[in-house]
């Protein structure tokens, strides 16, 4: 009876690594074809510098609008309920 190493099945299932290395593209590809980007630099005096960037898709913008509308609707219902209780 042959002696089989404990990791024999594991070695059978492993896939050999490919020696080729993928080169990154020159410019980063957008994650969404309709992605909007914004970058700003804000300088206050000589010592304070703020930098920021944002990315958004049209679907994200619509979703943010729906969420803001739902919050405002809920707040208006709460304000009306507290005024009616007085």
N, C-alpha and C positions, 0 to 999 in steps of 0.2 A: 504494500500500500504506500503510495507516494506521500511525502510530507508537503502540505500546501501551506504557504505563509498566511497569516491572519489577514493581511491587507491585500490578498490576491484579487478579490472581487473589486475592491476599491480601485486598484491599479488598472483593472480591465475597463472600468467605466470612465476613467479620466480621459479627457480629450487633450491631445498635445497642443501646446501654445503655438501660435503663429509668430514667426520672427519679424514680420513686417510691422512697422510703426506708422500709425496714421498721423499725417501732418495736419495741424489745425488750419482752418481757412484763414485767409488774410484778414477779412473782417468778420466779426461774429454774425452768424445768421440769426435773424429775428425768430423768436419762438412762434410768432403768429404773423401771417402775411399783412394784416392790417394794424400792426402794433404801432402805437404812438409813443414817442419818447420826448422827455423834457429834461433839460439840464440847466441849473442856475448856479451862479457864483455871487454871493452877497458879501460885500466888504463894509464893515462898520469901523471907521477910524483906521488906525495903523495896525492894531493888534488883533482885531477880530475878523476872521474870514469864515464864512459858512458856504459849504458846497453841498449840492443835492442833485439827485436825479430821480426820475420816475418813469415807469413804463405802464401803459394801459392799452387795453383793446376796447373796441366799441362795445362789445358785450359786457365788459367789466364796467364801463361807464353807465350803461343802461341799468345794470344790476345795482350800482351805487345809488342811482337816482330812485329806483324802486325802494331800496332800503331806507333812504332818507325820507321819502314820502310816507312809508309805513310808520316810521318813528314820529314824524310830525302829526300824523293822524292819531296815533295813540296818545300823544301829549295833549292834543286838543280835546280828546274824549275825557281825559283825566281832569283837565282844567274845567270843562263844562260840568263834570260830576261834582267837583269840589265847590263850584259856584252854586249849583242847585241844592247842595246840602245846607247852605247857610240860610 
